[in-house]
Amino acid sequence: MFFIGIFGIQNKVKELKEFTDVCCSCGKYSRMKLLYEYNCFHIFFLPLFKWGRKYFLEARCCRRVFEVPDNYIDELLEADTVDFSRLTEINMPYTLCPNCRNYVDSGYKFCPNCGSKLKL
């Protein structure tokens, strides 16, 4: 998060949908979360502009992350299953805080939301 007086730029990650399906990487029956990441310019914490939109699918069983292409988002939001052949596996630059369950930059040693120590 970056502030200049009353202005700020923030990177945000939101969970859009959850799937229950077989993971293509490890073969386990698990839950997967569809994540939406974007940058936001705000004044007094009111968002004005959003840019850099990306969508990710995170598997809870093996913690692998897949990038979702823009042409597959609408289908995925309406579907109950995931077509892994249309996804690309990536390394996510975020980790999940074990205490407050918020996504935090993987370079941090402590969570900026709750202050607990992160696993490295």
Secondary structure, DSSP 8 states (H G I E B T S, - for coil): -EEETTEEEEEEEEEEEEEEEE-TTT--EEEEEEEEEEEEEEETTEEEEEEEEEEEEEETTT--EEEE-GGGHHHHHH-SS--GGG-EEE--SEEE-TTT--EEETT-SB-TTT--B---
